């Protein structure tokens, strides 16, 4: 990743494709429109999301290098937010800010759903915080372009965020308490029968990337996952 400085600031991201199947697939365009983890898909995702949300960086350009029929390197030029750091860096420097920062992160997730997309890797390194505490999202290699079920997606976001290393900064008991305060204040009509099993599964267990993609982009897969986790709780 390289920072380009000037009147407008950008980040140039570079990805080297090492496997010949991936090189051939990307060159020929033999891929789904989203869901794979490379800069081609980040370009697709940002092209959709940045048009409807201020939470994501603007995309400027996409390019590649290769020799027929193999694409060997991908490049993506996206906007850079100056005076920001990751939530992870902020809390490593100021761990006592975890409880005060967390409600703002929950509101960020709520705004994400209002803007009709789901970032599938919402962890502390993929959330940037500005000097004025405004939050934004980066790294859109995998994201759902629309929200199938708001309560299901909220359960995923809040549960996954704790599991993917925010638990280093706060106990589960305190995290649950802050979640409850946020939900009571911002989501009084939340369907707990949908939210709670999803929240607990993602809070307590690791769920594969492919499963996250499947259940957040396919209504049938999402319904099957709900039946599975509801049955396991019973």
C-alpha positions in Angstrom: 0.0 0.0 0.0 1.4 3.4 -1.0 0.3 6.9 0.0 0.3 9.5 -2.8 0.4 13.0 -1.5 -0.8 16.1 -3.3 -3.8 18.4 -3.4 -5.9 15.4 -3.1 -4.6 12.3 -1.2 -5.1 8.8 -2.4 -4.0 5.3 -1.4 -2.7 3.0 -4.1 -3.3 -0.6 -3.2 -1.4 -3.4 -5.0 -2.2 -7.1 -5.0 0.0 -9.8 -6.6 -1.9 -12.9 -7.8 0.4 -15.9 -7.2 -1.7 -18.8 -8.4 -2.2 -19.4 -12.2 -5.9 -20.2 -11.8 -6.6 -16.9 -10.1 -4.5 -15.1 -12.7 -6.5 -16.7 -15.5 -9.8 -16.3 -13.9 -9.3 -12.5 -13.2 -8.0 -11.9 -16.7 -11.0 -13.5 -18.4 -13.5 -12.0 -15.9 -14.7 -15.5 -14.9 -15.8 -14.4 -11.4 -19.0 -13.6 -9.5 -19.8 -9.9 -9.3 -18.8 -9.8 -5.6 -17.7 -12.1 -2.8 -14.2 -13.0 -3.8 -11.2 -11.5 -1.9 -9.1 -9.4 -4.2 -8.8 -5.8 -5.5 -11.1 -6.6 -8.4 -13.9 -7.2 -6.0 -13.0 -4.3 -3.8 -13.3 -2.1 -6.9 -16.7 -3.6 -7.6 -17.9 -3.3 -4.0 -16.7 0.3 -3.7 -18.2 1.3 -7.0 -21.6 0.2 -5.5 -21.3 1.3 -1.9 -19.5 4.6 -2.3 -22.5 5.8 -4.5 -24.9 5.5 -1.6 -22.8 5.9 1.6 -20.3 8.4 3.0 -18.9 5.6 5.2 -16.7 4.2 2.5 -13.7 5.7 0.6 -14.3 6.9 -3.0 -12.7 4.8 -5.7 -10.7 6.6 -8.4 -9.2 4.0 -10.6 -8.5 0.3 -11.1 -5.7 -1.2 -13.2 -3.7 -4.4 -13.7 -0.5 -5.8 -15.2 -0.1 -9.1 -17.0 0.5 -11.0 -20.2 -2.2 -12.8 -22.0 -4.0 -14.8 -20.7 -2.7 -14.1 -17.1 -3.3 -11.1 -14.9 -0.4 -11.0 -12.4 -1.0 -7.7 -10.5 -4.0 -5.6 -9.6 -4.0 -1.9 -8.5 -6.7 0.1 -6.9 -6.6 3.8 -6.2 -9.0 5.0 -3.4 -9.4 8.1 -1.4 -7.3 8.6 1.7 -8.6 10.1 4.9 -6.0 12.2 6.6 -5.8 12.5 10.4 -7.4 9.1 10.9 -6.1 6.0 12.6 -7.6 2.6 13.1 -9.8 1.8 16.1 -7.2 -0.9 16.9 -4.3 1.7 17.0 -6.4 4.1 19.0 -7.2 1.5 21.7 -3.7 0.1 21.8 -2.6 3.6 22.7 -5.6 4.4 24.9 -7.3 1.1 26.1 -9.5 2.9 28.6 -11.4 4.5 25.6 -13.0 1.2 24.7 -16.3 1.8 26.5 -16.6 5.3 25.3 -15.8 4.5 21.7 -18.0 1.4 21.4 -21.4 3.1 21.3 -20.2 5.2 18.3 -19.1 1.9 16.6 -22.5 0.5 17.1 -24.1 3.6 15.6 -21.7 3.2 12.7 -23.1 -0.3 12.1 -26.6 1.0 12.3 -25.8 3.7 9.7 -24.2 1.0 7.5 -27.5 -0.9 7.5 -29.5 2.3 6.9 -27.2 2.8 3.8 -28.1 -0.7 2.7 -24.9 -2.7 2.7 -23.0 -5.0 5.0 -19.2 -4.9 5.4 -18.3 -8.6 6.0 -15.1 -8.0 7.9 -15.9 -5.2 10.4 -13.0 -5.5 12.8 -11.0 -2.8 14.6 -8.4 -2.5 11.9 -11.0 -1.9 9.2 -12.7 1.0 11.1 -10.9 4.4 11.1 -11.5 7.0 13.7 -10.8 10.7 13.0 -9.5 13.3 15.5 -13.1 14.4 16.1 -14.1 10.7 16.7 -16.0 10.4 13.4 -15.8 6.8 12.1 -15.4 5.3 8.6 -14.9 1.9 7.0 -12.1 0.6 4.8 -11.1 -2.6 3.1 -14.1 -3.7 1.1 -12.8 -6.9 -0.5 -16.0 -8.6 0.6 -19.3 -7.0 1.3 -23.0 -7.5 0.7 -24.5 -4.8 -1.6 -27.8 -4.9 0.2 -29.3 -5.9 3.6 -31.4 -9.1 3.5 -32.6 -8.8 7.1 -31.7 -5.9 9.3 -32.0 -7.8 12.6 -29.9 -10.7 11.3 -27.2 -8.4 9.9 -27.1 -6.4 13.2 -26.6 -9.6 15.1 -23.7 -10.5 12.8 -22.1 -7.1 13.1 -22.2 -6.8 16.9 -21.3 -10.4 17.5 -18.4 -10.6 15.0 -16.9 -7.3 16.2 -16.5 -8.7 19.7 -15.2 -12.0 18.5 -12.6 -10.5 16.1 -10.3 -9.1 18.7 -12.3 -6.4 20.4 -12.5 -8.8 23.2 -8.9 -7.9 23.9 -10.1 -4.5 25.1 -13.3 -5.3 27.1 -14.9 -8.2 28.9 -17.9 -10.0 27.4 -20.1 -8.9 30.3 -19.3 -5.3 29.7 -19.7 -5.7 26.0 -23.1 -7.3 26.4 -24.2 -4.5 28.7 -23.2 -1.8 26.2 -24.9 -3.8 23.4 -28.1 -3.9 25.4 -28.0 -0.1 26.1 -27.5 0.6 22.4 -30.3 -1.8 21.3 -32.8 -0.5 23.9 -32.0 3.1 22.8 -31.8 2.7 19.0 -33.6 -0.5 18.1 -36.8 -0.7 20.3 -38.6 -2.9 17.7 -35.7 -5.4 17.3 -36.9 -9.0 16.7 -34.9 -10.8 19.4 -35.8 -14.2 18.0 -33.7 -13.3 15.0 -31.0 -11.1 16.5 -30.1 -13.1 19.6 -29.0 -16.5 18.1 -27.0 -14.7 15.4 -25.3 -12.4 17.9 -24.4 -15.2 20.2 -23.1 -17.5 17.4 -20.8 -14.8 16.0 -19.8 -13.5 19.5 -18.8 -17.0 20.8 -17.6 -18.9 17.7 -15.5 -18.3 14.6 -17.5 -18.5 11.4 -15.7 -19.0 8.1 -15.4 -16.3 5.5 -17.3 -18.4 2.9 -20.2 -18.9 5.3 -20.3 -15.2 6.1 -20.5 -14.5 2.4 -23.2 -17.1 1.8 -25.6 -16.1 4.6 -25.3 -12.4 4.0 -26.0 -12.5 0.3 -28.4 -15.4 -0.1 -31.8 -15.3 1.6 -32.2 -19.1 1.4 -28.8 -19.7 3.0 -29.6 -17.1 5.6 -32.8 -18.9 6.5 -31.1 -22.2 6.7 -28.4 -20.8 9.0 -31.1 -19.3 11.3 -32.8 -22.7 11.6 -29.5 -24.3 12.4 -28.5 -22.0 15.1 -32.0 -21.7 16.6 -32.1 -25.5 16.8 -28.7 -25.8 18.4 -29.8 -23.3 21.2 -32.9 -25.3 21.9 
